[in-house]
Amino acid sequence: ALPHLDAADYQGRTWATRRNLWVDRVASAWLIRRHIDPVAHFHWLDSHAYCPAEALGFDFDGAVFSHVGERVTFEVLLASFGLAAEPGLTQLAALIHHLDVGGTPVAEAAGFEAILTGLRAGCADDDALLAAAIPILDALQRRFAQG
């Protein structure tokens, strides 16, 4: 069981993860920005060994938030902050889980992976990639919320 955390205690923080965002890291950054800390500042690390002491690390060994058991970081954040009841997030978590570590296929996974690959190829850095991925993840959440 993961401890339940109050998002109010995590506002205006610096969050850090490895550079070259991919599925779990970009989706976790989106989840942080949209549902946990709307004014989050992100620090993209060359190596997790250089994570600033004041930063909340995510999706790397030794991070505050990372994989726990079978759960990927997105799922850990979802459970930790009690967000599973938010419409569409549980299905989005299944998509992220599938693309990150495998498991039950999700119909939209191949499309999201293709879009993310294209975004990575066209974005100058991880800030631009996150900015480009936000509306895609917003749309997926809305789609999944419709059932």
Secondary structure, DSSP 8 states (H G I E B T S, - for coil): ------GGGGTT-EEEEESS--HHHHHHHHHIIIII-TT-EEEEESSGGG--TTSEEBSSTT-SB--BTTB-HHHHHHHHTT-TTSTTHHHHHHHHHHHHH--S--TTHHHHHHHHHHHHHH-SSHHHHHHHHHHHHHHHHHHHHT-
